[in-house]
Amino acid sequence: MLLCANRNQLANAIVLASLLLLLNGKALGEPENLMEETWNSGWSFHLDNDFLALLNEDQQYTGGASVELSGRRAREWDFSADPLLAWIDRLTGMERRMASGDDDMRHSMILGLAAFTPEDIESPQPILDDHPYGSLVLFGNTRQSVDPSRNVAYRSSLVLGLLGTNLAESLQDFFHDLVDTQKAQGWDNQISDGGELTGRYEVSRHQLIQSTPLSENRRLESRWKINASAGYVTQVGVGATARWGKFDEQWFRFDPAPGEYVAYGAPATKPQSPSANREWFFWTSLEASLRLYNALLQGQFRDSAVTFSRGELRELITEASVGVTAELFSTGLRGEFSISYRTSEIKESLADDALWGQISLTRSF
């Protein structure tokens, strides 16, 4: 039964995370096929914050940041999680499915942080009817393979992390000092305060629906995806994306809002046929997820001041995003601004639906 709401299954994810600290990357075996991939194919930086959505209050997902490095280095560095991800892919059968594509597999590595607060950040006492304080420091790897004959892409990701550290509080205090706003007083009540290992494994299938030329320099493109994950967030979901503008025909290079809370997704790759005219496009996405477990609301093994039971949470979560992406200054550097909306997961609480903005930079080589 695929329910990480049963915490024994979450324990399995944590055991796998611990193995990475004990095993040398090569001990789990190299991938069966050597990848035709450059050492450094690009990088991405993402910054999320509710302030970017013109909100003056912290609540639910208040912000996060991540750096993603793409290329063969993400697979071969000694501290890479890719060997462990490849091992799990073999256990689940995902590696066999990904190997069916004609395209070489691409890799990326992410380091990120996400933070959550209730609406009332002035009280140092536990707030029992709002989103708990929470923080997640994460590190992980992503693998992607494309089958161009069927316009299908497969992707798997493994994220290892720590809940309940003081890093989010320190960074939030720094940011609030910059904008001269009230500091949060209740971080001692965060989920797994003091630190706790966690992890998440995700697989997804992406399918191009259409890519239609509208004029010499304009295209309309749509696609859909299905995904499933087990770990600190356990869910199954489906989503659709559409974009319009001038962009490279390699549809799998772009994936809006691909991660849970902190963006991670398609490894950066060079455009198929770079043009003197810079890329730009508008896009929108819609996702629906059947969520079975969320450690940032339900906690894990360590006692937390505020947690919610499965019955107090909604199972169906929807999210919508709109954004604009444009190539900046030189070929290969893209900037993006988007606003995302997500329905509240808590049935009866002070927590409103979440709204936040994101700024991203991506450089491809």
C-alpha positions as CSV (number, residue, x, y, z in Angstrom):
1,M,0.0,0.0,0.0
2,L,1.7,3.2,-1.2
3,L,1.0,5.3,1.9
4,C,3.8,7.2,3.5
5,A,1.1,8.4,5.9
6,N,2.2,5.0,7.4
7,R,5.4,6.4,9.0
8,N,7.2,3.1,8.6
9,Q,7.5,3.8,4.9
10,L,8.9,7.2,5.6
11,A,11.4,5.5,7.8
12,N,12.6,3.6,4.7
13,A,13.2,6.9,2.9
14,I,15.2,8.1,5.9
15,V,17.3,4.9,6.0
16,L,18.1,5.3,2.4
17,A,19.2,8.9,3.1
18,S,21.4,7.7,5.9
19,L,23.0,5.1,3.6
20,L,24.3,7.9,1.3
21,L,26.4,9.2,4.2
22,L,27.9,5.7,4.7
23,L,28.5,4.5,1.2
24,N,30.9,5.8,-1.4
25,G,29.1,6.8,-4.6
26,K,30.7,4.0,-6.6
27,A,29.7,1.3,-4.1
28,L,26.2,1.3,-5.4
29,G,27.4,0.8,-9.0
30,E,27.7,3.0,-12.0
31,P,24.8,3.5,-14.4
32,E,24.7,0.8,-17.0
33,N,25.1,3.2,-19.9
34,L,27.7,6.0,-20.0
35,M,26.0,9.3,-20.7
36,E,26.9,11.6,-23.6
37,E,26.8,14.8,-21.5
38,T,29.0,17.8,-21.0
39,W,30.6,18.3,-17.6
40,N,28.8,21.6,-17.0
41,S,25.6,22.1,-19.0
42,G,24.3,25.0,-16.9
43,W,22.8,26.2,-13.6
44,S,19.6,27.7,-12.2
45,F,18.8,29.9,-9.2
46,H,15.3,30.2,-7.8
47,L,14.0,32.6,-5.1
48,D,10.4,32.2,-3.7
49,N,8.8,34.7,-1.4
50,D,5.3,35.8,-0.6
51,F,6.7,39.4,-0.6
52,L,7.2,39.0,-4.4
53,A,3.4,38.5,-4.7
54,L,2.9,41.9,-3.0
55,L,1.9,40.4,0.3
56,N,2.9,42.1,3.5
57,E,2.4,39.1,5.8
58,D,4.1,35.7,6.3
59,Q,1.8,32.7,6.3
60,Q,1.9,29.1,5.0
61,Y,4.8,28.9,2.4
62,T,6.6,32.2,3.2
63,G,9.6,31.6,1.0
64,G,12.5,29.5,-0.2
65,A,15.6,29.4,-2.4
66,S,17.5,26.9,-4.4
67,V,20.6,26.5,-6.6
68,E,20.6,23.8,-9.3
69,L,23.7,22.6,-11.1
70,S,23.4,20.6,-14.3
71,G,25.7,18.3,-16.4
72,R,27.8,15.3,-15.9
73,R,29.3,16.8,-12.7
74,A,25.9,16.2,-11.0
75,R,26.4,12.5,-11.5
76,E,30.2,12.2,-10.9
77,W,30.9,14.4,-7.9
78,D,31.8,12.3,-4.8
79,F,29.0,13.7,-2.8
80,S,26.4,13.3,-5.5
81,A,23.1,11.5,-4.6
82,D,22.8,10.2,-8.2
83,P,24.2,6.7,-7.4
84,L,21.6,6.2,-4.7
85,L,18.9,7.6,-7.0
86,A,20.0,5.2,-9.8
87,W,19.8,2.3,-7.3
88,I,16.2,3.3,-6.3
89,D,15.3,3.7,-10.0
90,R,16.4,0.2,-10.6
91,L,14.3,-1.1,-7.7
92,T,11.2,0.7,-8.9
93,G,11.7,-0.1,-12.6
94,M,12.1,3.6,-13.5
95,E,15.6,3.1,-14.9
96,R,14.3,0.6,-17.4
97,R,11.6,2.9,-18.5
98,M,14.0,5.9,-18.8
99,A,16.4,3.7,-20.9
100,S,13.8,3.2,-23.5
101,G,14.3,6.8,-24.8
102,D,16.7,7.6,-27.7
103,D,18.1,10.7,-26.0
104,D,21.1,10.6,-23.5
105,M,20.2,10.9,-19.9
106,R,20.7,14.4,-18.3
107,H,21.5,15.1,-14.7
108,S,21.2,17.9,-12.2
109,M,21.9,18.5,-8.5
110,I,20.0,20.9,-6.1
111,L,20.7,22.6,-2.8
112,G,17.8,24.5,-1.3
113,L,15.8,25.8,1.7
114,A,12.1,26.3,2.3
115,A,10.3,28.0,5.3
116,F,6.8,28.1,6.6
117,T,5.1,30.2,9.3
118,P,1.5,30.8,10.6
119,E,-0.2,34.2,10.0
120,D,0.5,35.4,13.5
121,I,4.2,35.6,13.8
122,E,4.3,37.9,16.9
123,S,3.2,35.2,19.4
124,P,5.9,32.9,20.8
125,Q,3.2,30.4,21.9
126,P,2.2,27.4,19.8
127,I,-0.7,28.3,17.4
128,L,-2.9,25.3,17.1
129,D,-5.2,26.4,14.3
130,D,-2.8,27.6,11.7
131,H,0.1,26.3,9.6
132,P,2.9,25.3,11.9
133,Y,6.4,26.8,11.7
134,G,8.5,24.6,9.5
135,S,11.8,24.5,7.6
136,L,13.4,22.2,5.2
137,V,17.1,22.2,4.1
138,L,17.5,19.9,1.1
139,F,20.0,18.4,-1.2
140,G,19.3,16.0,-4.1
141,N,19.7,14.9,-7.7
142,T,17.5,14.6,-10.7
143,R,17.7,12.4,-13.8
144,Q,15.9,13.0,-17.1
145,S,15.6,11.0,-20.3
146,V,13.7,12.0,-23.4
147,D,12.1,9.8,-26.1
148,P,11.8,12.3,-29.1
149,S,10.0,9.8,-31.3
150,R,7.0,9.8,-28.9
151,N,7.6,13.3,-27.4
152,V,7.8,11.9,-23.9
153,A,10.2,12.7,-21.1
154,Y,10.8,10.7,-17.9
155,R,12.2,12.2,-14.8
156,S,13.2,10.9,-11.4
157,S,14.4,12.9,-8.3
158,L,15.7,12.1,-4.9
159,V,15.8,14.8,-2.2
160,L,17.5,14.3,1.2
161,G,17.0,16.9,3.8
162,L,16.8,18.1,7.4
163,L,13.6,19.4,9.1
164,G,13.7,21.8,12.1
165,T,17.0,23.5,11.8
166,N,17.7,27.2,12.8
167,L,18.8,28.2,9.3
168,A,15.4,29.4,8.1
169,E,14.9,31.5,11.2
170,S,18.2,33.2,10.8
171,L,17.7,34.0,7.1
172,Q,14.1,35.2,7.7
173,D,15.4,37.5,10.5
174,F,18.0,38.9,8.1
175,F,15.4,39.5,5.4
176,H,13.0,41.2,7.9
177,D,15.8,43.4,9.1
178,L,16.3,44.5,5.5
179,V,12.7,45.5,5.0
180,D,12.2,46.6,8.6
181,T,9.3,44.3,9.5
182,Q,8.4,42.2,12.6
183,K,10.5,39.2,13.2
184,A,8.8,35.8,13.8
185,Q,8.8,34.9,17.5
186,G,7.6,31.3,17.4
187,W,10.3,29.3,15.7
188,D,10.8,27.2,18.8
189,N,7.5,25.6,17.8
190,Q,8.6,24.4,14.4
191,I,8.1,20.9,13.1
192,S,10.9,18.6,14.3
193,D,12.6,21.5,16.1
194,G,16.3,20.7,16.6
195,G,16.7,18.8,13.4
196,E,15.5,15.5,11.9
197,L,16.5,13.6,8.7
198,T,13.9,13.3,5.9
199,G,13.8,12.4,2.3
200,R,11.6,12.2,-0.8
201,Y,11.6,10.2,-4.1
202,E,9.6,11.4,-7.1
203,V,9.0,10.0,-10.6
204,S,7.1,11.8,-13.4
205,R,6.1,11.3,-17.0
206,H,5.8,14.4,-19.3
207,Q,4.0,14.3,-22.7
208,L,4.0,17.0,-25.4
209,I,0.5,17.6,-26.6
210,Q,1.1,20.1,-29.4
211,S,3.7,22.6,-30.6
212,T,2.1,24.8,-33.3
213,P,3.9,27.6,-35.3
214,L,1.7,30.7,-35.3
215,S,4.0,32.9,-37.3
216,E,7.7,33.1,-38.2
217,N,8.7,34.0,-34.6
218,R,5.8,32.7,-32.5
219,R,4.7,29.2,-31.2
220,L,2.0,27.8,-29.1
221,E,2.8,24.7,-27.0
222,S,1.0,22.5,-24.5
223,R,1.8,19.5,-22.5
224,W,0.7,17.4,-19.6
225,K,2.3,15.3,-16.9
226,I,1.6,12.7,-14.2
227,N,3.8,12.3,-11.1
228,A,4.0,10.4,-7.9
229,S,6.2,10.8,-4.8
230,A,6.9,9.1,-1.5
231,G,8.6,10.7,1.5
232,Y,8.1,13.9,3.4
233,V,5.4,14.7,0.9
234,T,3.6,11.6,-0.5
235,Q,1.1,12.2,-3.3
236,V,0.0,11.4,-6.8
237,G,-0.8,14.3,-9.2
238,V,-1.5,15.4,-12.7
239,G,-0.8,18.8,-14.4
240,A,-0.9,20.7,-17.6
241,T,1.2,23.6,-19.0
242,A,0.8,25.9,-22.0
243,R,3.2,28.6,-23.3
244,W,3.1,31.2,-26.1
245,G,5.9,33.2,-27.6
246,K,9.3,32.7,-29.2
247,F,11.2,29.7,-27.9
248,D,13.4,26.8,-28.9
249,E,11.5,23.7,-30.0
250,Q,13.0,21.4,-27.4
251,W,9.9,21.4,-25.1
252,F,11.6,19.4,-22.4
253,R,14.1,22.2,-21.6
254,F,11.3,24.2,-19.8
255,D,9.3,23.0,-16.7
256,P,7.5,25.6,-14.6
257,A,7.0,25.0,-10.9
258,P,8.4,21.5,-11.0
259,G,9.2,21.0,-7.3
260,E,7.3,20.8,-4.1
261,Y,7.9,24.1,-2.3
262,V,11.4,24.5,-3.7
263,A,11.9,24.5,-7.5
264,Y,13.9,21.6,-9.0
265,G,13.2,20.0,-12.4
266,A,14.5,19.8,-15.9
267,P,18.4,19.8,-16.1
268,A,19.7,22.9,-18.0
269,T,20.6,22.1,-21.6
270,K,21.8,24.1,-24.5
271,P,19.2,25.2,-27.1
272,Q,19.0,23.0,-30.2
273,S,19.5,25.9,-32.6
274,P,20.4,29.1,-30.9
275,S,19.0,32.2,-32.6
276,A,20.1,35.8,-32.7
277,N,16.6,36.7,-31.6
278,R,16.2,36.2,-27.9
279,E,13.7,33.8,-26.5
280,W,10.6,35.1,-24.7
281,F,7.3,33.6,-23.8
282,F,4.3,33.7,-21.4
283,W,3.1,30.5,-19.7
284,T,0.5,29.1,-17.3
285,S,0.2,25.8,-15.5
286,L,-2.4,24.0,-13.4
287,E,-1.8,21.0,-11.2
288,A,-4.0,18.8,-8.9
289,S,-2.6,16.4,-6.4
290,L,-4.1,13.7,-4.1
291,R,-1.9,14.2,-1.1
292,L,-1.6,11.4,1.4
293,Y,1.1,12.6,3.8
294,N,2.9,15.9,4.5
295,A,5.6,15.9,7.2
296,L,5.6,19.7,7.4
297,L,2.1,19.5,8.8
298,Q,1.9,16.1,10.3
299,G,5.4,15.8,11.7
300,Q,7.7,12.7,11.6
301,F,9.1,10.9,14.6
302,R,10.3,13.8,16.7
303,D,7.7,15.5,18.9
304,S,6.5,18.8,17.6
305,A,4.5,21.5,19.3
306,V,1.9,21.8,16.5
307,T,0.8,18.9,14.2
308,F,-2.3,17.9,12.3
309,S,-3.9,14.5,11.8
310,R,-4.7,13.1,8.4
311,G,-8.4,13.7,9.1
312,E,-7.8,17.4,9.6
313,L,-6.2,17.9,6.2
314,R,-7.6,18.1,2.7
315,E,-6.5,15.3,0.4
316,L,-7.1,17.2,-2.9
317,I,-4.7,20.1,-3.4
318,T,-4.7,22.4,-6.5
319,E,-2.1,24.9,-7.7
320,A,-2.0,27.4,-10.5
321,S,0.9,29.5,-11.8
322,V,1.3,32.2,-14.4
323,G,4.7,33.6,-15.5
324,V,6.9,35.2,-18.1
325,T,10.3,34.0,-19.2
326,A,12.8,35.9,-21.4
327,E,16.4,35.5,-22.5
328,L,18.6,38.2,-20.9
329,F,21.6,40.0,-22.2
330,S,23.3,37.1,-23.9
331,T,22.3,33.8,-25.4
332,G,21.8,31.1,-22.8
333,L,20.8,33.3,-19.8
334,R,17.1,33.3,-19.1
335,G,15.1,35.2,-16.4
336,E,11.7,34.3,-15.2
337,F,9.0,35.9,-12.9
338,S,5.9,34.0,-11.8
339,I,3.1,34.0,-9.3
340,S,1.8,30.8,-7.8
341,Y,-1.4,30.0,-5.9
342,R,-2.1,26.9,-3.9
343,T,-5.3,25.9,-2.0
344,S,-4.9,25.5,1.8
345,E,-4.3,22.0,3.0
346,I,-5.8,22.5,6.5
347,K,-9.6,22.1,6.6
348,E,-10.5,24.3,9.5
349,S,-7.8,26.9,10.3
350,L,-6.8,30.5,10.1
351,A,-4.5,29.6,7.2
352,D,-5.6,31.2,3.9
353,D,-4.7,29.8,0.5
354,A,-1.0,30.3,-0.2
355,L,0.2,32.9,-2.7
356,W,3.8,33.6,-3.5
357,G,6.1,34.9,-6.3
358,Q,9.2,33.5,-7.8
359,I,12.3,34.9,-9.5
360,S,14.5,32.5,-11.5
361,L,17.7,32.8,-13.5
362,T,18.9,29.9,-15.7
363,R,22.1,29.7,-17.7
364,S,22.7,27.0,-20.3
365,F,26.0,26.1,-22.0
